[in-house]
Amino acid sequence: MSTNNNRRNRRKNRIQEVRAIRINKIIHFKRDRKQAEKIKKALQNKQNKTQLTPYKKHDFKTNNKNETHIYIMALGIVIRKTKDKLKNKWKDTPILVVDRNLNHVIPVTGGHHGANETALKLHQKLGLYPAITTATEASQKPSLEAIARKHKKQIHNKNSSKKINSYIIDLETDLPIIKIDGPRIIEIEDNVAILQNPEKPPKYIIGIGARKNVKTENVINAIKKTLKENNIKKKEITAIATADIKKHEEGIKKAAKKLKLPLLIVPKNKINQINPPSESRATDLGYTGVAEPTAIATSIQKKLIQNKKTIGDVTIAIAR
């Protein structure tokens, strides 16, 4: 048994190592080849594959978050070439600019997603001055993204990063990190960040609405039927979500407990920020809906894969 466990652990470690490897592309003019070689030597290791790319052969695409682009040229050139291609800080390629005399390195995009770390490595290895401008680092404090990397976690609700980083800057003490093991009922606000294991990325959220005093078995049957219809396995479900007006509904709470899934309680103000595609009787109570908006609010991609459907006295929707 121990031999099998050791094999599984070694296989898991190899998979994690492959996932962690980043590609550093050093984009340079022909005259700056020697400088590019120096940077390559400084950054190359098991977790960082580094390659040289001549300026004329570079496509300036910025949608590969597993790469880091290091430009040896004027900052203005890089801005003009990439400004229309940058879309989302969570998906854009981290970009750095280095002057040809190797005096300064400037993280341009993706500071919290690898660019700052790369700049500091170039400072340590080659003595380049790291012109880091992100607010948390300028305040000599760790960002939420850095905290997540330190603990080898992923940020589940990425929209929280702006508020959390603002708190980190303003507070004199460190924000506490609280570990919660499930199943649990968790009611969250926008100023709470959720960190989770990267090897278990969230996939689907089930949004549940129900009539008063709904039976537990009715909720479970509705969930199982909907999962089967969508060819989704129970292990692919991250959590069940419902509205705060349903947080005392025993049938929903017991269903989550029996299915060993966290129950997320979504507050009214969060729900009403979402305009669901289906009409809902919950509008009579001042809510835009229950099943659809709670699933959307607590999912990552904010995309419904199953619009609200009614099964007996249960309404159910699925988002990812």
N, C-alpha and C positions, 0 to 999 in steps of 0.2 A: 504493500500500500504506500509506504513512504517513498519507494522508488518512483511510482507513478506520479505522486505529488511533486517530487523533485523535477520530473520531466515536464509536468504541466507548468510549474513555476518558471523553468528555463525557457519554455516556449512562450509564455506570457511576457517574460522580460525581453525576449528577442522581438516580439511584436511591438512592445512599447518603444524599444529602441528605434525600430524602423519608422514608427509614427512620429518620433521626436526629431528625426533628421530634417534639417532645413538646408535649402540650397541658397548659398550666397552668390549672386551674380554681380560681378564687378564690371561695370560698363566704362569703357575708356577709349580715348583717342589713341591712334597709333603711336604718337609721340610719348604717351604716358604709360607704356607697357611695363616699364621697370617699377613704377609706383604701384601698378596693379598687382604685380608679382609679390611685392612686399606685403600688401594687404591680404593677398591670398594666403601667404605663409603664416600671417598672424592669426587668421581666422580658421584655417583648416584644422579639423579634428574629427573624431568619430561621429559627433552629432551635427557637424556642419560641413557639408560638401560645398566646396567653393570652385567656381569656374570663371574664367575670363571671357568677356563678350565684347568684341569691337563695337564701337558706337554705330557704325554703318549696318551692322547685322542685328542690332537690338530692335525689338518690335514695340517697346514702351507700353506693353500691356501691364495693367495694375490689378488684375483680378486673381492672382495666385497668392493666397495668404501663407503658403508654405515656403515661399521664397522671400529673400531680402535683396533689394537692389541697392547697390552702392555705386554711385556715379562719381567719377573723378573728372569734374568739370565745374563750370560756373552754375550757381544755384538757379539763375534766370533761365538757362537752357532747359533744366529739368522741369521747372514750373511750366514753361510754355509747352513742353512735350507731353506732360501728364495731366494738366489741369482739367481737361474735359473727360478724363477716363476714371477719375476717382469718384467712387460712389458711396462706400460704406466703410467706416473705420474698422469694423469687425471682419471685413472680407478683403479690403484693399491690401496690396503688397506693401510691407514696410519699406520706406525709401530713405536713404541717407545720401548726403553730398559731402565729398572730400575735395579740398583744393589740391592742385597738382604738386604743391610743395610739401604736402602732408603735414600741414600745421593745424588744421581744424577739421572736425567732422560734425555735421549738422543733421540730426534726425528730422526729416521733413514730414513724413507721415508714419503712423504706426509706432509712435513713441512707446506706448504701453504694450505693444505687441511684438517686441523684439528689436526695434530700432534703437531705443535707449541702451539696451543691454549690449548691442553690437558696438555702439559708440564708446561705451565704457571699456569694452575689450580692446578697441583700437587705442584708447588712451593708455591702458595698461601695457600693451605690447609695443606700441610705436610712439607713444608720447603725444598723440594728437589731442588737442583741446576739445572736449565734448561739449558742444553748444546745445545743451538740453534745455528745452523751453517748457515742457509739460509742468503744470502747476504743482503737482504733488512732489515731483523730484526737485523742482526749484525751492520747495519748502522743506526739502530733505526729509520727506515722508514717503512711505510706500503707497503705491496706488492699489486699488482693488484688484486690477489685473496682475500686479506683481505679487500680491498676497495669494491670489488663486494659483499662480505658478509655483510659489514657494510650497504650498500645501498639495501640489499636484492635483488640482481640481479644475473643473470648468465652471464658468459663470452661467447659471441657468437663465436668469432674467436679466439680460444684458442692459435693458433700459435703466436699470437701477444704478449703473456705474457712475453716471453724472452726479447724482445726489450723494452717493456714498463717497466719491472722491472729494466732493465739496465739504462733507462732514470731516473727512480725514484731514483736510487742510486747516479747517477752522478749530477743531478740537485740540486741546492740549494733551489729551491722553489717547491711547490707542483704542480703536473700536474693538469690542469683544467679539470673538468668534465662538459661536455656540453650536455644539454638535447635537443633532436631534435624530434619534433612531426611531424608525416607524414600526408598525403603523401609528400615525399620529394625526390629529386634526390641527391644521396650521392656518391661521388667519394672518395674511401678510399685507403690508402696505408698500408703496413705491420706494420707500427709503430702507428697504430690507433687501440685501443681496443673498441669493441662494447659490452655494458652491456644492458641486457634486462630483462624483468620480468620473473621469473621462472615459474609462472602459465601459461605463454603463450610461451612454448618452440618452437623454429623454427622447421619446418618439411620439407618443400619443397621450392626449389628455381627454378624459371622458367628462363631458358636462352633463349634469343631471338636474332635472326639475321634476317635481312630483306633486300630486295632490296631497292634502293634509292626511296624516296618519297612514301613509303608504306602507305596505308590508315589505319587509326585508327581501323575501323571496321574489317579489315582483320586480324590485330594483335589480337583483342579481340576474334574474331571467332576461330582463330587458338588455342588460349589459352583455350577457353571453350571446344572445341572439344577434345583437348588432355587431359584435366582434366577428362572429361567424360569417355574417353577410358581407363584411368588409375584408375577410381573410386576414384578420389581425389576431395574433396570439396574445394571451393574457400577460405574458412576460414582457411584451412590448409596451405595456401601459405604464406610464409614469405615475399617474394619480387620477383621482376623481375630484371634480370641482363642482361646487354649487354656490348658490347665493347666500348672503348672510341671513336672509329671511328664512332659510331652510336649515340653518345650522343646528337647530334643536330637533330636527326630524329624525326620530330614532331609526326608521327604516333605512334611510340613507347612511346614517352613521354605522349601523350594524352591517350593512352590505359592504361598506369599505373595509371594516374590520375583518369580515369573513373572507374577503378577497385579498386581504393583506396589502391594501393600497392606502397611501396617505389620502386624507380628505382635505382639500383646500377650500377654504371659505373665502369667497370673493366679496369685498364690500360694495355697497350700492354705487358709490362714486366711481369706482373702477369699472363696474359693469356699464354704467351710463356713458362712458367714454367710447363705447363700441356700438355701432349700428349693425345689428345682425340681419341676415338676409330674410329671415322668416318672421312672420307676425307672431305676437305672443300675448297671452292674457295677462302677463305680468305688467303690461303697460298700465293696467288699472291700478297697480300698486306703486307706480312711479318708476318701474324698471324697464329697460329696453328689451329685456328677456332674461332667461335663466340658463338654459342648457347651452345655447350657442355662445352668448357673450362670456360665460364663465370658462368654457373650453378655450375660446380664443384668448382671453386675458391671461391665462396661465400657461399657454403653449409657447414654443420658441418661434416657429415660423408664422404664427398667427393665421394659419390657413385651415379652413374647415375641409375635412375629407368626407364627413357625413353631416349633412344639414340636419336640423332638428327633425326628429320623427317621434310619433307618439305610439307607445306600446302599453295599452291598458291605461293605468293611471300614472305612468312614468313618461317623461320626455327626455330624450337623449340626443347628444351631438358629440362628434369626435373631431378634435383638431390636433395639428402637429406643429 
